[in-house]
């Protein structure tokens, strides 16, 4: 996977998860999860994976209703 492709994947995952978090959109949360389960995501540097997982956690909390606006 090229560096450019890695950057695009990270950007896509981050954008989807931010939308899921901000809009409390469970469909986008699922889409972000699907991307994070891909083989391409697993080949990303561990720091990038960790950052995306933290963002997923925040989006999950928002979508589950644990946050008050």
N, C-alpha and C positions, 0 to 999 in steps of 0.2 A: 504494500500500500504506500503510495507516494505521500510525501509530507503535506502536499496540497489536499489530497483526499482525506487524510487524517484531520486536518484543520476544518474541512467542510463537515465531516461527521461530528466533530466536537461542537461546532457552531450550531448544527441542526439539532443535536440533542439538547444543548443549552437553551436554544430558542423555544423548542417545544415544551421543555420542562418549566421554563419561566412563564410561558403562557398558561400552562396547566396550573401553576401556583397562583398566578395573578387573577386568573379567570375561574379558578376552582373547577377546571374542566377535566373530568375523569377520562374522557376519550383521548385527550392529549397526553394525559398521564400514562395511559396504556400504550400509546404510540411511542412515547419516550422510553418506556420499559422495553418494548419490542426492539428498539434500536440498541438499547444497552445489553440485550441478550444476544446480539449478533456476534458472529465471529470477528467481524471487522472491529467492533468496539473492544473486544477482548484483546486485540492486538495493539490497542492504543497504549501509550505510556501510562504507568500506574498512577502518576499524579493527575493526569487528565481523567482517568476513570474515577479516581477518588473525588475529584471536584464535581463530576457529573452525578455521582452517587449521593453526595451531600445535597445537591440541588434536587434530586429525585426525592430524597427524604423530606425536604421542605415542601415540595409540591404534594407529596402524599399526605402530609399533615394538613395542608390547606384544603385538599380535596376531601379529606375525611371529616372535616368540620371541626377540627380541634382548635382552629384559630378563629378569633373574633375579629371582624373587620374594624 
